[in-house]
Amino acid sequence: MTNERMSELFSSDNKGLRVCIGSWKAYNEGGEHGLGTCYKGTYYIDLTMLESEEELAELLIALGWSEAEREELFIQDYESEYITLKGCDYINPFSILKAILESGIDLNEEGAKVAAIMEYTGKSLEESITEADDYDFYEGLTGEEYEEQLIADCYPELNFDNLPLSRYITIDYEALARDDDIYETDDGVLVGR
């Protein structure tokens, strides 16, 4: 692990998921690594930039973490524009990294979608990353706006305002949104595939 690569991982300003990794052994003993990962005064590693689980292990070794310290890892703190983690003390950063790598998801691009899945399903970050391919996400739309856009996309030649019965027939986009397999979040609409 080169100093240049360590600087990249610790100085990233990506908003997907940056974590301070802690070790229960180091935390309980109050040792050098008791406050978590630190490189040149920066504590957060960009998990979205790591290329493999081995690279994360190499990083911890390069920071001087002993084998015993690397056995009981947890997320001590995190930063993310989208993701909210609960019970970080019980989350191993390797399990999240593994889910990111296996799914190929970019949390910097699809973090809002994963956060919506977590909110809708109540599942963990790892499970939500794994299920991301099962959903589409339309950021910034309400359920009604999504339904209106869907009908306009499916029937582009149909102009409802010019129909002879348009004064008597309306489309209830709100009811359509309630009946479809969609979930409205603060950030947009999650649609099951």
N, C-alpha and C positions, 0 to 999 in steps of 0.2 A: 504494500500500500504506500503510494508516494504521498509526499506532503501536498503536492498539487491536487491530487485526487481528494485528499482529506479536506482541503480548502474548498473544493467544489461542493462536496457533500454538506459541509457545515455552513457555507455562505450563501446557499441557494435562497432566492426570494420567491420560489414557487409557493403556491397557496394550497396545493393538494393535501399533503400530510407531512409535517416535519415533527420529529419526536426527540425527546430527551429520554434516553434509555437508562434505566436504573437497574441495580443489582441488589437483591435483598441482603446478600452477604455484606456487600460494601455499605449499604444503608444502615444495617443493624450494627455493624462494627465501627461506623463513623470514619471509615478509611478515606483514602485519597479520592476514591470514586463514589463516595457516599452521596454526592449531589448529582450523580449521573454523568452521562457522556459530556466531555468538554474538550474543545480543541481551540486554542488561542482565544479563550474567553467566550466562546460560542457553544451553546449547549444542544442545539437542535440539528439533527441529521435529517436530510431530505430523503425519506423512504422511497419516493417516486423516482429518484435518480439511481438507486442501487440496481446493479445488473444481475445480482445473484445473492443467494443466502451466504455463499462462501465469501463474497465481498464484504458483507456486514460482519462476519466473523473475523475477517482480516483487519477490518477497521478497528474492532474492539481490541484485538491483539496489539495493533499498532499504537493504540492509546494506552497500552500497558495493563489491560485487564487480565487478571489471572484466570486459569481454567475454572477455579471454584467460583469466582465472581460471575463468569459467563454461564453458569448452570441455572441460576434463578433470576432470569431477566424479567423486567416489566417495563411498562411505559410510565415513566415518572411524570412527564408533562408532554403536552403536544400543542401544535399550532396548525390550524386549518381554516380556510375560508368557509368550507362547507360542512365538514364532518364534526359531529359532537360525539365524543366517546364517554361512556359511563363505565366505572369500575376499572380504570386504567391499571390499577395495582394488580389486576388478574389477567392482563393482556400481555402475551409474549410478543415482542415486535417481530420475531421470526415468523409467527403465524400470519400476521398481516402482510408481511413482505412476500411470503409464499403465495397467498391469495392474489396479490397484485401481479406477481410474475406469472402465475398459471393462467390468470384470466386475460392478461395483456391489457388491462384497463389503464387508462391514464387519468389518475385522480385530479390532475390539474385541469383537464378538459371535461371530465364526467363526474366530478366530485358532487355537484348538485344532484345529479341523478342517483348516485349511491346514497346520499343523505336522504333523499326522498324515499328510496327503497327501505332504508333503516326505519324511517318514521312510519311508513305504511305497514311493513311486516313485523316490526319490533325485533328484527334479527340483528345479530352482531355485524360489525363492519366486515369481517371475513366472509360471512354468509351472504351479505348484501353485495359484496364485490363479485362473488361467485354467481349470483342470480342476475347480475346487471344485463346480461344478454336476453333475459326474459321480459324486459320492459323497454319502452320508448319513453323519452322524457322531453317535454316541450316547455322550456324555460320561459317564464314571464307570461304564460297564458292562464286564464281561468278555465274551468270546465266548460262554461258556455262558449267562450272564445274558441276553444279547441273544437267543439262540436260545429260551430259556425264555419270554421276554417275547413273542417273535414268535409262538410256538405259542399262548400264552394270548390274544393279540390276534386271531389267525386263527380260533381255535375257542373263543370265550368260554363257550359252553354246555357244553363237554366238560370233565368233571371226572374226570381220570385216576385219582384216588384211589378213586372209587366204582365203577369198572369191575370186573366179576367176575374178570377175569384180571390185575388190577393187581399182584398178588403175583408174577406171572410175567413181566409185560411192563413194561419200563421204557424211558424215552426217554434216550438217551445224548446229552445236550446238548453235551458236549465233542466228540464225533465229528461232530455236526451242524455245529459251529463250524469244525472242520477242513475239512469238505467244502464249505461254502458259500464264496461270494466275499466273505469278510470279512478284515479285518486288525486284530488286537488290538494296541493301543498302551498305553503306561503311563496315558494319559489317557482311553481309551475305545475304542470299536469303530468302524472305518471300513468302510463297506459300499458296494460298487460298485453303481451303478444299472443 
